[in-house]
Amino acid sequence: MSVRVILCGACGKMGGNVLSLLMGDGEAVAVCGVDLYPKEIGIPVYKSFAEIKEEADVIIDFSSPIGLKERLEYAKTHGLGIVLASTGFSSEDLKTVDEYAKSVAIFKTANLSLGVNLMQALVKAAAQVLGDQFDIEIIEKHHNLKKDAPSGTALMLAESVNEAFESKKDYVNGRNGIVGARTKSEIGIHAVRGGTIVGEHEVMFAGEDEIITISHSARSKRVFAAGAIRAAKFLSGKAAGKYEMQDLLAEENN
Ligand SMILES: NC(=O)c1ccc[n+]([C@@H]2O[C@H](COP(=O)([O-])OP(=O)(O)OC[C@H]3O[C@@H](n4cnc5c(N)ncnc54)[C@H](O)[C@@H]3O)[C@@H](O)[C@H]2O)c1
């Protein structure tokens, strides 16, 4: 039987990409959507979860942190898994996610592409080898409509880098004014916004007389939509808990 999906943020850019991929997918189907601003998109779209009439297995969420609790509560009471692909969550939101993970299967990642998952491992390995001798800066670039900054992926990459260090580095978002000399205890994170850039991430290790750059460029949003559908299929029938790309890849490669 197909995995039945509720699409939260159905009328947005990512919602549209997921919906069009699901149209040609024999193993998963979109049964309805939820969006603050419903539009005609070929499936029923509701303004809130309370209005949903369809039965489902998984929620794919590409909306915003607003309404997080409503989404998680719906998943809990209806026994659904949820792919949380929205970004920009506060530390309070993350605590809520951890609390719900005790009773809901939650797949959460700020980046659903295979390439960025590999990049996380690469930047950690580079940081382990290079240590404090190289300054680490992260530059991310996105389209001019993106609401949160820095991107969830930039923060995820910063965390991967930090895993290499016993004494964790602080994140410094952009620099402005007389900030003084750069310290070894910082990771600079810079957000560029413009045009229709899908998503570029660069982790730069700047040493004396040499620079190593590890970068990823998403050429279309379809890569994330495809990842979300893979995650929804992976999550269907899973026990409560928190899952991420590495769990999915481990299962797919078994
Ligand atoms: N994890 C990933 O790999 C990945 C990839 C791309 C985008 N994203 C994230 O997905 C989210 C959506 O991106 P987008 O480009 O589609 O944005 P978008 O603005 O085009 O679409 C968001 C849609 O969600 C709706 N929405 C917003 N808040 C809502 C709420 N509380 N309840 C119901 N609907 C709501 C909006 O009306 C809109 O239609 C962003 O947070 C973005 O950063 C994540």
Ligand as a Chemical Component Dictionary entry (heavy atoms), coordinates in Angstrom:
data_LIG
# 
_chem_comp.id                   LIG 
_chem_comp.type                 NON-POLYMER 
_chem_comp.pdbx_formal_charge   0 
_chem_comp.three_letter_code    LIG 
# 
loop_
_chem_comp_atom.comp_id 
_chem_comp_atom.atom_id 
_chem_comp_atom.alt_atom_id 
_chem_comp_atom.type_symbol 
_chem_comp_atom.charge 
_chem_comp_atom.model_Cartn_x 
_chem_comp_atom.model_Cartn_y 
_chem_comp_atom.model_Cartn_z 
_chem_comp_atom.pdbx_ordinal 
LIG N1  N1  N 0  15.278 20.577 4.936  1  
LIG C1  C1  C 0  15.547 20.907 3.668  2  
LIG O1  O1  O 0  16.279 20.201 2.944  3  
LIG C2  C2  C 0  14.903 22.145 3.106  4  
LIG C3  C3  C 0  15.042 22.452 1.745  5  
LIG C4  C4  C 0  14.375 23.569 1.242  6  
LIG C5  C5  C 0  13.606 24.372 2.088  7  
LIG N2  N2  N 1  13.538 24.048 3.419  8  
LIG C6  C6  C 0  12.701 24.829 4.342  9  
LIG O2  O2  O 0  11.342 24.550 4.060  10 
LIG C7  C7  C 0  10.529 25.683 4.420  11 
LIG C8  C8  C 0  9.643  26.083 3.255  12 
LIG O3  O3  O 0  10.436 26.506 2.164  13 
LIG P1  P1  P 0  9.761  27.076 0.806  14 
LIG O4  O4  O 0  10.885 27.525 -0.038 15 
LIG O5  O5  O -1 8.787  26.106 0.272  16 
LIG O6  O6  O 0  8.996  28.351 1.404  17 
LIG P2  P2  P 0  7.641  29.028 0.846  18 
LIG O7  O7  O 0  7.541  30.334 1.558  19 
LIG O8  O8  O 0  7.625  29.018 -0.646 20 
LIG O9  O9  O 0  6.472  28.047 1.331  21 
LIG C9  C9  C 0  6.060  27.903 2.655  22 
LIG C10 C10 C 0  4.568  27.571 2.630  23 
LIG O10 O10 O 0  4.187  27.215 3.953  24 
LIG C11 C11 C 0  3.023  27.930 4.316  25 
LIG N3  N3  N 0  3.064  28.112 5.777  26 
LIG C12 C12 C 0  3.874  28.912 6.499  27 
LIG N4  N4  N 0  3.639  28.760 7.804  28 
LIG C13 C13 C 0  2.666  27.815 7.909  29 
LIG C14 C14 C 0  1.996  27.226 8.998  30 
LIG N5  N5  N 0  2.254  27.575 10.257 31 
LIG N6  N6  N 0  1.026  26.305 8.746  32 
LIG C15 C15 C 0  0.719  25.945 7.463  33 
LIG N7  N7  N 0  1.337  26.485 6.386  34 
LIG C16 C16 C 0  2.292  27.410 6.609  35 
LIG C17 C17 C 0  3.069  29.236 3.538  36 
LIG O11 O11 O 0  1.771  29.785 3.358  37 
LIG C18 C18 C 0  3.685  28.778 2.215  38 
LIG O12 O12 O 0  2.705  28.373 1.285  39 
LIG C19 C19 C 0  11.518 26.762 4.863  40 
LIG O13 O13 O 0  11.645 26.712 6.278  41 
LIG C20 C20 C 0  12.834 26.330 4.198  42 
LIG O14 O14 O 0  13.978 26.817 4.850  43 
LIG C21 C21 C 0  14.156 22.962 3.928  44 
# 
loop_
_chem_comp_bond.comp_id 
_chem_comp_bond.atom_id_1 
_chem_comp_bond.atom_id_2 
_chem_comp_bond.value_order 
_chem_comp_bond.pdbx_ordinal 
LIG N1  C1  SING 1  
LIG C1  O1  DOUB 2  
LIG C1  C2  SING 3  
LIG C2  C3  SING 4  
LIG C2  C21 DOUB 5  
LIG C3  C4  DOUB 6  
LIG C4  C5  SING 7  
LIG C5  N2  DOUB 8  
LIG N2  C6  SING 9  
LIG N2  C21 SING 10 
LIG C6  O2  SING 11 
LIG C6  C20 SING 12 
LIG O2  C7  SING 13 
LIG C7  C8  SING 14 
LIG C7  C19 SING 15 
LIG C8  O3  SING 16 
LIG O3  P1  SING 17 
LIG P1  O4  DOUB 18 
LIG P1  O5  SING 19 
LIG P1  O6  SING 20 
LIG O6  P2  SING 21 
LIG P2  O7  DOUB 22 
LIG P2  O8  SING 23 
LIG P2  O9  SING 24 
LIG O9  C9  SING 25 
LIG C9  C10 SING 26 
LIG C10 O10 SING 27 
LIG C10 C18 SING 28 
LIG O10 C11 SING 29 
LIG C11 N3  SING 30 
LIG C11 C17 SING 31 
LIG N3  C12 SING 32 
LIG N3  C16 SING 33 
LIG C12 N4  DOUB 34 
LIG N4  C13 SING 35 
LIG C13 C14 SING 36 
LIG C13 C16 DOUB 37 
LIG C14 N5  SING 38 
LIG C14 N6  DOUB 39 
LIG N6  C15 SING 40 
LIG C15 N7  DOUB 41 
LIG N7  C16 SING 42 
LIG C17 O11 SING 43 
LIG C17 C18 SING 44 
LIG C18 O12 SING 45 
LIG C19 O13 SING 46 
LIG C19 C20 SING 47 
LIG C20 O14 SING 48 
# 
